[in-house]
Amino acid sequence: MQPRGAMPFRLLDVHPDVAWMVGAWRVGWEYGAAASIAVSLVDEGGALDTWLETTGAYGYTRTPTLGGGEDQMISVWATYGARSDFDLKALTVGVDGALGAIHDVSLGAPAQTEPAVAGGSEGYLVVATSETADETAILAWRTDARGVAVDAGPIEIARGVGHSEPAVAWNGSVWLVVWTDLDDTTAANGIVGVRVDPDGTVLDSSPIAMLTGTAGAVAASTAGDFFVAGVVPVTYDTNQLQGVRVSTECGSTARRVYSVATTPRSQT
């Protein structure tokens, strides 16, 4: 890794993600020609502290994501190496921004893309889209604090056609995994979700409808509720950003849809 005193601008610096840990934000992104991951520290006042670049020895990288808690964090990304499929890799990000050893989360076919990660009580839950020519699946992996997978295989969240864009959050007792589900019969996109408990058990026998839309994002509050946001088309040329507040039990009585913003589709 190479410490840097300033963050340069490059056309190939893409796919940023950000998370908070102990007095500073950590920002991760694909650096340069997508051959490495960079992580920067930004203090509470918004000033850039430093940034670190990992080596590119592990192949082409894609869509890094950061997740964790107050005193630990990992970055997860998809990497394209010698094989024709994307694997999932992870490394720790220390309080001082130092990057740890790289660990394998998932190797080999099928391709794993669109990773997301959230911290839990003792480690993390990594989710990703698993793609073949015939179907897609939303899979999850529990990892320890270093990003090392702790189970023999992934947890299957959903499988079929039209699953994409997973996201995950932890509220102190369960994870909520949400994703975009393309209905095969109506061709209508919807954001759905299931809860996963700390031992990896999927608590919901079928996905729970969250919003009619795509590109779901989810976060949890200290009170234990989740907030799910997504992009909902309202006219042929206008999208609306909507959100729904969901209780730990995901009950309909605790749900309320919020209209956050309305924009032309060309701006979303």
Secondary structure, DSSP 8 states (H G I E B T S, - for coil): -EEESS----TT-EEEEEEEETTEEEEEEEETTTTEEEEEEEETTS-EEEEEE--STT-EEEEEEEEE-SS-EEEEEEEE-SSSSEEEEEEEB-TT--B---EEEE-SSSEEEEEEEEE-SSSEEEEEEEE-SS-EEEEEEEE-TTS-B-SSS-EEEEEESSEEEEEEEE-SS-EEEEEEEE-TTT--EEEEEEEE-TTS-B--SS-EEEESSEEEEEEE-TTS-EEEEEEEEEETTEEEEEEEEE-TT--GGG-EEEEEEEEEGGG-
